[in-house]
Amino acid sequence: MLVDEITIKVRGGNGGKGDVSFGEGKFSKRPSGGDGGNGGSVYVEASSEVFDLSRFRYEKVFNARNGGDGKRNANGKDGEDLYLKVPRGTVVHNLTSGDNDELVLDGDKIMVGKGGVRGRGNYQFSTARSFEPNRYEDGRNGYESELYLELQLIADIGLVGLPNVGKSSLLNALTGARSKVGNFNFTTLEPSLGVLPGGFIMADIPGLIEGASEGRGLGTKFLRHIERTRVVVHCISADSENLNKDYKIIRGELKTYAKHLDEKAEYIVITKVDNLHEKQMKKLEAAVKKISKNYSLVSIFDDKSLKNFQDMLVKFIGKRKTPLGGGYGLAKSL
C-alpha cells in the first residue's frame, strides 16, 4: 500500500539545565557549574532511497534528544538532531507555523522542530562585577510542530486515462512492474511505478473520471501525482466510442485541477488494439492524428508494437531536459 499523505507531530529536544557547583575542593566557594547542552532539532530530509511515507503510518510522534545537564567544570552534551527521511517530491505543510516547503532534490531538508537553548550554569553568573554563586538557568523547551506530509511522485512519465483503459497492463508489459490488473473500474487504487530502459521512471496514475478535479471517483488524491511528471501519456482504449471525447475529459480534469498540468508535454497511446483488422487500424489512426501527431497504437500482446512505443517515448522524453521541481509543468513545445 502506497502511503502518500500523513500527519505527524515533531518536537525539538529541551535544552539542558545549568549546574550549580563550586571549585574542586570540598569547601571551595569558586563557582564552577557548567552550562547545559542545546536540545537537538528535528529535520525533514528528502532521500532517493525512500519511496513512500509508510514509516510514519504507525509512529506519529518524533522527538529529538534533549541536551545534557551541566556538570562541575563541564558543559552538558548537545542533544542529537533527528532526521526524518521522506521521498523526493514530498511537500511539508507545517500546520503550526503555516509554512509550506517542497523537498524535490536528494538531500533537500527543512528544520521543523528547533531544539531548546541550553541553560547557563553558575560559572556564567560570577564575574568581577556580579557575583551570584547560586544562580543558574533551566534549559528552554524545544519547539513543537504538527506536520502534514504530502507526497507528489517524481516520475518522468505519468500514465493517465479513464478507468479500465489498460494503463496498468501497459506499465507491467513495458517495465516488468507488478501493478494489479482487472477488467473492472478502479482496479488500481494507488499509483504504481516502473523503470524504462535508460532509467526513465513511469507512473501509472489510477483511473480518472469526469469531475475528478472536484473530488469525484478517486478525485484529487491522485491528480497531484501528475504535477511533477515531465511527460503526460494519455491512454485511450481502442474500443472507445469517441476517442476525442475521452481525451478531452482527461485533459479538462488536468487543466481544472492545476493550469500548468495542461501545459505539460503529452503523448497519446491507443491501447487494446489486439483484435483490430487493417481497415479498423487505419480508421483509428486517422482519428488519433486529429488529436496529436505524437501517438502510438499498442497491444501488450505484440512485442513489436511495445518496442516501437517504448523507443518513441524514450526519444520524446529525451528532447525535454527541463529539470523537475516546484510543481510546475513543462511548456508544451510540440
C-alpha positions, 0 to 999 in steps of 0.5 A: 500500500502506497502511503502518500499523505500523513500527519505527524507531530515533531518536537525539538529536544529541551535544552539542558539545565545549568549546574550549580557547583563550586571549585574542586575542593570540598569547601571551595566557594569558586563557582564552577557549574557548567552550562547545559547542552542545546536540545537537538532539532528535528529535520525533514530530509528528502532521500532517493532511497525512500519511496513512500511515507509508510514509516510514519503510518504507525509512529506519529510522534518524533522527538529529538534528544534533549541536551545534557545537564551541566556538570562541575567544570563541564558543559552538558552534551548537545542533544542529537538532531533527528532526521526524518527521511521522506521521498523526493517530491514530498511537500511539508505543510507545517500546520503550526507555523503555516509554512509550506516547503517542497523537498524535490532534490536528494538531500533537500531538508527543512528544520521543523522542530528547533531544539531548546537553548541550553541553560547557563550554569553558575560559572556564567553568573560570577564575574568581577562585577556580579557575583551570584554563586547560586544562580543558574538557568533551566534549559528552554523547551524545544519547539513543537510542530504538527506536520502534514506530509504530502507526497507528489511522485517524481516520475518522468512519465505519468500514465493517465486515462479513464478507468479500465483503459489498460494503463496498468497492463501497459506499465507491467508489459513495458517495465516488468512492474507488478501493478494489479490488473482487472477488467473492472473500474478502479482496479488500481487504487494507488499509483504504481511505478516502473523503470524504462530502459535508460532509467526513465521512471513511469507512473501509472496514475489510477483511473480518472473520471469526469469531475475528478478535479472536484473530488469525484471517483478517486478525485484529487488524491491522485491528480497531484501525482501528475504535477511533477511528471515531465511527460503526460501519456494519455491512454485511450482504449481502442474500443472507445466510442469517441476517442476525442471525447475521452481525451478531452475529459482527461485533459479538462480534469488536468487543466481544472485541477492545476493550469500548468498540468495542461501545459505539460508535454503529452503523448497519446497511446491507443491501447487494446488494439489486439483484435483490430483488422487493417481497415479498423487500424487505419480508421483509428489512426486517422482519428488519433492524428486529429488529436496529436501527431505524437501517438502510438497504437499498442497491444501488450500482446505484440512485442513489436508494437511495445518496442516501437512505443517504448523507443518513441517515448524514450526519444520524446522524453529525451528532447525535454531536459527541463529539470523537475521541481516546484510543481510546475509543468513543462511548456508544451513545445510540440 
